[in-house]
Amino acid sequence: MADTIKKATRDAYGESLVALAAEYPDLIVLDSDLSAATKTGMFRKAYPDRFFNCGIAEQNMMSIAAGLAASGKQVFASSFAMFAAGRAFEQVRNAIGYPHLPVKIGATHAGISVGEDGATHQCCEDIALMRTIPGMTIINPADAVETSKAMRAVMDLDGTVYMRFGRLAVPVLFNDGYEFTIGKGVQLTEGSDVAIIATGLMVAEALAASEQLKNEGIYARVINIATIKPLDKDIILKAAKETGVIVTAEEHSIIGGLGSAVAETVCEVAPIPVLRVGVNDTYGKSGPAVELLKLFGLSAEGIIAKARQAIALKK
């Protein structure tokens, strides 16, 4: 993994906006005075007449996005996850979600890996918030390739989309031939001892954990879930029935995120143990991103420990 090319999903987001603009002349991008960080600045430079800086007024930005979408424009509204999902929740719910408008929310700097910005900016509750909005599609790509594929997939999607991107450069796992379908998970490894269901930057950690578990004679089935809503229940229930235990891994609170979504699905149809790797009902703190991920157990080692616990429950 050390020799793997790394790239932040927020970078791929900015690049994708520019690439898609040539194909979609009605594409408009809004930002809340953070375009250098969210990488929408790439779009601003290439298409200045189709970019609008709404200032530090995220709630107003979402209302503007709703109006543009209602008039037939393709709209991306961008800010940090803390502000896009947290500060502007009411506007996302009532102005965008309720009328089922096709606004794409590009939320960057999600999770603990925001690093030195600290707890106030490390949003680990955004997936939980967005999951409660009826009809909302939530996409949390694992790498830059999946980001670009997901960006293209959402362009003509009917309804509101919340796309979650990170600040930290993460391993590029997939090649250009990788196929992305909204609402479909992807099995990355074979295994019948335990299923590791991961999203976002934790997919790379899940793959690393799988390789290390092999040395113990444990074969883990790693599944990448980029679309958290709608969830691919078929691939999850198949894993539940064939492995008997599940470990979920996400850079998000264990409350309301991927782990909750998987547990809710499994307990209704195929009840088995579901152990969750994530932020354990606590705030983050300031520090280097990689060190924080390890501190909060968001690592291959954290997944391995949970996998061992899960397998022990089968005996």
C-alpha positions in Angstrom: 0.0 0.0 0.0 3.0 2.3 0.6 3.8 2.4 -3.2 0.2 3.1 -4.2 -0.6 6.4 -5.9 -2.6 8.6 -3.6 -5.1 11.3 -4.4 -7.7 13.1 -2.4 -11.3 12.5 -3.6 -11.9 16.3 -3.3 -9.3 16.8 -6.1 -11.1 14.3 -8.3 -14.4 16.1 -7.5 -13.0 19.4 -8.8 -11.5 17.8 -11.9 -14.8 16.0 -12.7 -16.8 19.2 -12.5 -14.5 20.7 -15.2 -14.7 17.6 -17.4 -18.5 17.4 -17.1 -19.1 21.1 -17.8 -18.2 20.7 -21.5 -21.0 18.0 -21.9 -23.5 19.8 -19.7 -23.9 23.5 -20.7 -26.5 24.0 -18.0 -24.1 22.9 -15.2 -23.8 25.6 -12.5 -21.5 25.4 -9.5 -22.1 27.2 -6.2 -19.6 27.5 -3.3 -19.6 29.2 0.1 -16.2 31.0 -0.1 -14.2 27.8 0.2 -13.5 27.0 -3.5 -9.7 26.7 -3.0 -10.4 23.9 -0.4 -13.4 22.2 -2.0 -11.5 22.3 -5.4 -14.5 23.9 -7.1 -11.9 26.6 -7.9 -10.9 24.5 -10.8 -14.4 25.0 -12.3 -14.3 28.7 -11.4 -11.2 29.2 -13.4 -12.4 27.2 -16.4 -16.0 28.5 -16.4 -16.2 31.8 -14.5 -19.6 32.7 -15.9 -21.1 29.5 -14.5 -19.6 29.7 -11.0 -21.1 31.7 -8.1 -19.5 32.3 -4.8 -22.3 32.6 -2.3 -20.1 33.7 0.5 -20.1 32.3 4.1 -23.8 31.8 3.8 -24.4 28.1 3.3 -28.1 28.2 4.1 -28.6 30.8 1.5 -26.5 28.9 -1.0 -28.8 25.8 -0.7 -31.9 28.0 -1.3 -30.2 29.4 -4.4 -29.3 25.9 -5.6 -33.0 25.0 -5.2 -34.1 27.9 -7.3 -31.6 27.1 -10.0 -32.5 23.4 -10.1 -36.2 24.3 -10.3 -35.5 26.4 -13.4 -33.8 23.5 -15.1 -30.2 24.0 -14.3 -27.7 21.2 -13.3 -26.5 22.4 -9.9 -23.6 21.4 -7.6 -23.5 23.2 -4.2 -20.3 22.8 -2.3 -19.0 23.4 1.2 -17.3 21.5 4.0 -19.5 18.6 5.2 -20.0 20.3 8.6 -21.6 23.2 6.9 -23.3 21.5 3.9 -25.0 18.9 6.1 -25.0 20.5 9.5 -25.5 24.3 9.2 -27.8 24.0 6.1 -29.8 21.0 7.1 -33.1 22.8 7.2 -32.6 24.2 3.7 -31.5 20.9 2.3 -34.5 19.2 3.8 -37.2 21.7 3.0 -36.0 23.7 0.0 -34.3 20.8 -1.9 -35.3 17.4 -0.5 -39.0 18.1 0.0 -39.7 19.2 -3.6 -37.4 16.4 -4.8 -35.0 18.8 -6.7 -32.0 17.4 -8.6 -29.4 19.3 -6.6 -26.0 17.7 -6.1 -24.4 18.6 -2.8 -20.6 18.3 -2.9 -19.5 18.0 0.7 -15.7 18.0 1.2 -13.5 17.7 4.3 -15.7 15.1 5.9 -14.6 13.0 8.9 -11.6 12.9 11.2 -9.1 13.2 8.4 -9.8 16.9 8.2 -6.9 16.8 10.7 -5.6 20.0 12.2 -8.9 21.8 11.7 -10.1 20.0 14.8 -13.4 18.8 16.2 -15.6 21.7 15.0 -14.8 20.9 11.4 -14.5 17.1 11.6 -18.0 16.2 10.7 -18.8 12.6 11.6 -22.5 13.0 11.7 -23.3 14.1 8.1 -24.3 10.6 6.7 -26.7 10.2 9.7 -28.3 13.5 9.0 -28.6 13.0 5.3 -30.0 9.5 5.7 -33.1 10.9 7.4 -34.1 13.0 4.4 -36.6 11.0 2.3 -35.4 10.3 -1.2 -31.8 11.4 -0.6 -29.1 9.6 -2.4 -25.8 9.4 -0.5 -22.5 8.5 -2.2 -19.2 8.2 -0.3 -16.5 7.2 -2.9 -13.4 5.1 -1.9 -10.9 6.8 -4.2 -10.4 9.3 -7.0 -11.5 6.9 -9.8 -14.7 6.0 -8.0 -15.3 9.7 -7.5 -15.1 10.5 -11.2 -17.3 7.6 -12.1 -19.9 8.6 -9.4 -19.9 12.2 -10.6 -20.9 11.1 -14.1 -23.5 8.7 -12.8 -25.3 11.4 -10.8 -25.6 13.9 -13.6 -29.0 12.7 -14.9 -30.3 11.3 -11.6 -33.7 12.4 -10.5 -33.6 13.7 -7.0 -31.2 15.1 -4.5 -27.7 13.7 -4.0 -25.2 14.1 -1.1 -21.7 13.4 -2.2 -19.0 13.0 0.5 -15.4 13.8 -0.2 -12.2 13.9 1.9 -9.3 16.3 2.4 -6.7 13.6 2.8 -4.9 11.9 -0.2 -5.9 8.3 -0.2 -4.8 5.2 -2.2 -6.1 5.0 -5.8 -7.6 1.5 -5.7 -9.4 1.2 -9.0 -8.5 1.7 -12.7 -10.4 3.4 -15.5 -12.2 0.1 -16.3 -13.9 0.1 -12.9 -17.7 0.2 -13.2 -19.8 2.2 -10.8 -23.5 1.9 -10.5 -25.6 3.9 -8.1 -27.0 1.7 -5.4 -24.7 -1.2 -6.0 -21.9 -2.5 -3.8 -18.8 -4.2 -5.2 -17.2 -7.3 -3.7 -13.4 -6.9 -3.8 -12.2 -10.1 -2.2 -13.3 -13.6 -1.7 -13.9 -14.9 1.8 -16.3 -16.9 4.0 -14.9 -16.3 7.5 -16.1 -12.7 7.9 -17.5 -10.0 5.7 -15.9 -6.5 6.0 -18.2 -3.9 4.6 -16.5 -0.6 4.1 -17.0 2.9 2.7 -14.8 5.8 1.8 -11.2 5.8 2.8 -11.9 2.8 5.0 -12.1 0.6 1.9 -8.3 0.8 1.5 -7.9 -0.1 5.2 -10.3 -3.0 4.8 -8.2 -4.4 1.9 -5.0 -4.1 4.0 -6.8 -5.8 6.9 -7.9 -8.6 4.6 -4.3 -9.2 3.5 -3.0 -9.4 7.1 -5.9 -11.7 8.2 -4.8 -14.2 5.5 -1.6 -14.7 7.4 -3.8 -16.0 10.3 -5.7 -18.3 8.0 -8.7 -16.0 8.1 -10.4 -15.1 4.7 -12.4 -11.9 4.7 -14.9 -10.9 2.1 -14.3 -7.2 1.5 -17.3 -5.3 0.1 -17.1 -1.6 -1.0 -20.3 0.3 -0.4 -20.0 3.7 -2.1 -23.8 4.3 -2.2 -24.9 4.3 1.4 -28.5 5.3 0.4 -30.1 3.5 -1.4 -28.2 0.6 0.1 -27.4 -2.6 -1.8 -29.3 -4.9 0.5 -28.8 -7.9 -1.8 -25.0 -8.0 -1.5 -25.1 -7.4 2.3 -27.7 -10.1 2.9 -25.7 -12.6 0.8 -22.6 -11.8 2.8 -24.5 -12.2 6.0 -25.8 -15.6 5.1 -22.5 -16.9 3.6 -20.1 -15.6 6.3 -22.2 -15.4 9.4 -20.6 -12.3 10.8 -20.1 -8.7 9.5 -17.7 -5.9 10.4 -18.5 -2.5 9.0 -15.9 0.3 8.6 -16.5 4.0 8.1 -14.9 7.3 8.8 -18.1 8.4 10.5 -19.9 8.0 13.8 -21.0 4.4 14.5 -24.4 6.0 15.1 -26.5 6.5 12.0 -23.9 5.8 9.3 -23.0 2.7 7.3 -22.8 0.5 10.3 -26.3 1.4 11.4 -27.7 1.0 7.8 -26.1 -2.5 7.5 -27.3 -3.5 11.0 -30.8 -2.4 10.3 -30.9 -4.4 7.0 -29.4 -7.5 8.5 -31.5 -7.6 11.7 -34.7 -7.6 9.7 -33.9 -10.5 7.4 -30.8 -12.5 8.4 -29.9 -11.6 12.0 -26.2 -12.1 12.7 -23.5 -10.2 14.7 -22.6 -6.9 13.2 -19.6 -5.2 14.7 -18.8 -1.5 13.8 -15.5 0.3 13.2 -16.1 4.0 13.3 -16.0 7.0 15.6 -17.4 5.9 18.9 -19.8 8.6 20.0 -17.1 11.2 20.6 -15.8 14.4 19.1 -12.6 14.5 17.1 -9.5 16.6 18.0 -6.8 18.5 16.2 -3.8 16.7 14.8 -2.2 15.1 11.8 -4.8 13.2 9.8 -3.0 9.9 9.6 -2.3 9.9 13.3 -5.9 10.8 14.1 -7.2 7.9 12.0 -5.0 5.5 14.0 -5.9 7.2 17.3 -9.6 6.7 16.7 -9.2 3.1 15.5 -9.9 3.9 11.8 -7.2 1.6 10.5 -6.5 -1.9 9.3 -5.5 -2.8 12.8 -8.9 -1.6 14.1 -10.7 -3.7 11.5 -8.6 -6.8 12.3 -9.4 -6.6 16.0 -13.1 -6.4 15.2 -12.9 -9.2 12.7 -11.3 -11.4 15.3 -14.1 -10.5 17.8 -16.7 -11.2 15.2 -15.4 -14.6 14.3 -15.2 -15.6 18.0 -18.9 -15.0 18.2 -19.5 -17.8 15.7 -18.0 -20.4 17.9 
